């Protein structure tokens, strides 16, 4: 047991009681873990978690998922998270939607053979419902939208950066397992992005592009430069709506996801747009901040720097995965409109490349109710999935195959080739990749 007298973190009496076993050995073990986590973060104390969690690992596979035994120990003791939580997307079991080959399907089934038990345990531990699997939980159709300044303990990096930046909530980028444990105990260390000082910006990022830049490239550029620091971004406000309409929130989500992927950014501020930047402006910048200028040339150089990782450099692209992170309803309609216009322009009825659009279950459910648009896309060869496109590559049978994406995150973690949205639409219709 931890010697409370030698801790640097200050604990309240109720926290000390749990640490000393007053509520049983399992909660004692959880509290020990959370306290040691706080010690590692040099936190002064623990604070109460005030809103639902969003956790990073939604599947069970050897080597990367929480051990089933650990989850069973927690569930058998009747423990639950303080608030219901949401999870990242499920494994790609909806094979009819994914254009996967038989050998890929077989490996996926073997990799995730414990999934049914894992899902059952997550429901017992506090998963909100069977549709609460998405990497875009703050969509209205999903509804995990924490209020400003709400203390959270989220773990999915793409979601934590959005919650901090766009919603103004407060969470660190917690690790898997730690997310569940802190939310069960209902407390998280007061450190990092939970503190006012930790939310101040150390970089001024000046956007000097001729038009609104591609959010995926912009986020990648920022992440590569500032790494784990907090950027304060200027000159985007002339393109984005301070009322945070769908176009703006979609842009910020894509940019933030790329920031978190190519660096370890957990928070960004956009002048006159994101809540803390609206309230405090450049006062958020620390003395001695660094400056980074991003222009069209910088983004073009980044795009051209992405290596082609296909086994054959000149194959015909066979698939395209769009929606990493999951698409919003607004984005689904953008792709529907863009695809139909491109097909008409080329006098074609069907895409030349098998294409999957990924979105949360509830978002897809609502989109499919618009039958005319939905069936038009299906007839054009588009399929829809609530799964995670990234996990398909974990079979390694996709590695090096000619797969396209509009996601710099998917490009970073796999061998998929990134193409910006407008050029990607053209490629899907013509089958030609520049």
N, C-alpha and C positions, 0 to 999 in steps of 0.2 A: 504493500500500500504506500501511496505517496505520503511523505512527511510534510504536512501542511505548514509546519513552522519554517520550512526552507523554500517555500514558494515565493516568487516575486509577484505573481498575480494576486490581487486582493479578492477574496471570496466572501460572499454574504453568508449568514448563518445557515440558511436553508441549503446553499450550495455545499457548505462544509459538511452538513449532516449527510447529504447524499454521498459525498466523497468518503465519509467515514462509515458508510454501510447502513445508514438508518433506513433506507428503502430497499435493501436487499443487495446481494452481490452483483447482479447483472447491471442495475443502474449505477452501482458504485464503479464498475468497470467502465461503463460509458462515460461517467463523469471524469474518471481518471484520464481517459483518452482526450476528452474535450479540454480539460485543464492543461494537460501537457501540450496540446495543440496551441493553446493560448500562451503558454510559456515560450514556445518556439517563435510565435509571432510577436513576442514582447508586449503582449496586451496588458493593460493595467487592471482590467477586470472583465467579467463576462456581462453580456447584456441579453435581455429577453428577445427572442425571435418574435416578430409581430405579424408575419404573414405567411402564406403558403410557400412551400418549397418548389424548386424545379431541379431535378436530379439528372445526372449525366449518363448513367448506364442503364438502359432499358432491357438488357438481354443477359443471358447467361451463356458464356462460352469460356473454355479453359484459358486461364492466363490473364484475362482482362476484366472479368466480371467478379463481383463480390461472391465469395464462397456461399453455396447454398446452405451449408451448415451454419454459417454466421446468421443468415437471414432467418433460418428456421429457429435458432435459439432466441432471437428477438421476438419472432411471431408467436412461438410457443409460450412465451412469458406474457403474452397479451399486450405487448408494447405497441404503441402507435406514435406517429409524428404528431406534434402539437396541432398542426393544421394539415388538411389534405394536400397532397402534392401532385405535380405533373411530372412526366418523364420524357426523355428523348424518344425518337421514333422507334417502333418495333423492328425486329429483323425482317428481311424481305421474304416473307412466306407467301405473299400473294403472287405466285409465279405467273398466273395468267396475265398479269399486268406489266411484267418486267422484261420481256424479251430475253430471258436467260436461257442458256443452253441446258440440256438434260444433265450434263456432268456438273454444271454449276448448281443446279437445283439439288442434286444429290449431296454435294458437299455442304450446302447451306443447311439442309435438314440435319446432317450429322453434327455440324458445328453448334447448332442451337437446339439440341435434342432435349435439353432441360427447360425449354422456354415455358411450357405450360405450368410447371411447378413454380418457376420464377414469377410469372404473372400472378399466380395465386398468392404467393407470399407478399408481393408488393401491394395487392389489394388489402391483405391483412394488416400491413404496416402503415397504410394510410393513403395509397394511391386513390385519387379522386374517383375514377371510373375507368371502364375499359376503353374509352375513347381519349383518355388523357395522355396520349403518346404523341409528342410533336416537339420539334426544336424551335417552334414559333408559338409559345404558349400564351403570349400577350395579345393574340388576335381576338377580336370581340367574340368570335364563334367558339373560342376555347375558354377565354375568360380568366386566365391567371394574370391579372393586371394589378400589381401592387401599387398602392398610393405613394405619393412622394414622401420621402424620409422614412418609409417603413423599413425596419431592420429585418433582413433576410439572411438565409444561408444557402445560396444557390451554388451549383457546381458547373453546369454547362457553360463554357466560356462565352459562346455566342449570345446566350441568354443573359448572363450576368452583366455583360457590357451594355446591353440594351436597357436592362432594368436600372442600372446606375445612371446611364447617360440620358436616355429619352424619357424615362418615367421618373427619374430623380429618386428612386428607392436606394437602399444602401445594402450592398452585399460584397463580400470578398469572393474571389474565385476559389471556392473550396474544392477539395478533392473528393473523388468517389469514396464511399463508406463514411467519410467525415460528414458529408452532407446528410446522410440518414441519421447518424449518431447525434449531431447537433440539433437536428429537428425533433428527434425523440426526446432529448433532454430539455429542449425548448430554449437553449441558450447558445450563444456564439461569442468568441473573443472580440472585444472592442479593440480593433486594430485596423490598419490599412484604410480601405475605402469606406469603412464605417465611421471614420473620424473626419472632422472638418479639414484638418491639415492634410490628411491623406488624399483628399479630393481636390486639392489645388493643382494647377497645371504647371508642369516644368518645361513644356514646349509650346511655342507659338507656331502654328502651321498656317502659312499663307497660301491660299489657293489663287493661282493666276492663270487659270485656263480660260479659253475663249467661250466655252459653254459649260453646262453642268457636266462634270466628269463622270466617267463610269464608276459607280460606287465600289465595285469589286476591286478595280485597279487602285482607286484612291485609298481604300482601306488597307490594301496590301502595302502600298508605298508608305503609309503612315506607320503601320506595324513594324515594317523592316527598319524604319528610322528611329522611332521613339522606344521601341521594344516594350518594356513594362511600365513606362512612364505615362503621365496623363497629358494629352495634347489639348490645346485650346485652338480651335480652327476658325479662321476668319475668311470672309468673302464667299462663303457658301450661302449666306442668308439672302443673297440677291436671287438665288434659284429656288430656295425652299420656303415653304409656308410656315410662319411661326405658330400658326394654329395647329400644326402637326396633323395635316390631312393624310390620307392614305399614301399619296405619292411621296410625301416627306418621310413618313415613318418607314415605308418600304426601303427608301434610299438609305436612311440611317441604320436600319437593321442590316442591310447588305454590307454597308461600309464598316459597321462595327464588328460584324462577323469576321471580315477580312483582317481588321486591326487585331483581333484576338487570335487569329490563326497565324499570321505572319510575324506577330510579336507576342506580347502577353498583356495587351491593353485591356484593362478592366473598366475604364471610364474615359470618355471624351466629352469635351464641351464644344458646342457650335454656337458662335456669337449670334445673339438675337433669335436663337431657335430653341436650344435645349434649356430646360427650366433654370438650372443654376447659372448658366451664362446670361439668361434674360435678367435674372435678379442681380447678379454681381459683376457682370461684364469682365473686363480685363483685370479687375481686382483679384480674380481667381489665379492669376499668374504669380508665381513665386519670384522674388528678386533673383536676378541672374539667370532667368529662363533662356533657353536656346531657341533659335529660329530655324525653321525648315520651309523652303519655298517649293511649291509643287506647281509646275506648268505642264502644258501639253507634251512638251519634249520629254520631261521626266517620266510621264505616264507611258508614252510610246516606247521609251527605252525599257521600261519595266516589262511591258507586254512582249517585246521582242526578246527579252532575256529568259522567258520561260522555255525550258528545253522541251523538245519533242521526245516523248518517252515511249512512243509506239514502236513495236518490234520492227515493223515495216514502215519506212518513212513515207511511202506513197500509196497507202491502201485506200480503198473506198471506206469512208466512215460507216460503221454498222449500227451504232446506237448513239442516242443523246439523252443525257440525264439532266433535267432542269428542276431546280428546287432544293438546293443545299445552301442555306437552310430552307425549310419548307416555305412554299409560296403562300402569299396572302390571297384573299378573294380578289382583291384589286389586281394583283399580278397575274392570276389565272385569266382574268378577262383581258389583260394586256396581251398575253400570249395568244389567246383565242383570236383577238382582232388582228394582231400582227401576222399570224399564220394564214388566216383567211385572205387578207389583202395580198400577201405574197403569192399564195396559190392562184388567186385571180390574175395577178400581174403576169404570171408565167403560164396561164391557161392550163393549170394542173388541178387534179382533184385529190391527190394523195402525196404525202411527204415522201421524199426519196430516202430518208433515214428514219429508222424506228426510234420513236421519241416517247419518253415518259415524263410526265409532270408530277412532281411530288408535293403534297400538301397535307395538312392535318386532317384527320377523319371528319371532324365537324365542318371544316371548310369545304372539303370535297362533297360532303353530303348536301350542303347548301348550293354549291355550284351545279351539281347534277340535276337540281330541281329546275334549272333553266334548260329545259330539254333541247330546245332548238340549237343553242350554242354547244351544249355538251355533245349532242349526236353529230353535229357538223365536224367537231374535232375528232370524234371516234372514227368517222368515215374517212377522215384524212390520215388516219393511222396513229393518232395520239392515244396513249394509254395513261391512266392515272393511278397513283399509288400513295398510301399513307406511310410507306416504309422509309428506310434510310438508304439512300443510294450508296453511301460510303461502305456499308457493310457488304455489299455485293462484291467489292474488290477484296474483301478479307479472305475470300476463297483462294485468292492468288491466281485463279483461272482467268480472271479478267486482265491481269497485269500485262501491259504492252499491247492490248487489243485496241483497235481504232474507235474509241469512245469520246464523244464531245460533251462539253458542259459549258454553262454560263457562270459557273461557280469557281472562284479562285480558291475557295476552301477545298472543294473536291479535287481540284488540280493539285493543291499542295500535298494532300494525303494519298493520292492515287496516281495512276499513269494517264488519267483523262486529260484531254487537251482543252484548254480554256479559249473560248471565243466570245467577245462581247455580244450583247443581245441582238442588236440590229444585224450584224454580220452573221450571227448564228441562224437567224430566221432565214436568210438568203441561202445559207448552206443546207438547211433542212429541206428546203423546197427543191433546190437544184441538184443536191448531192455533191456539189463541188466545194472543196475546202481550199482556200487560198493559202 
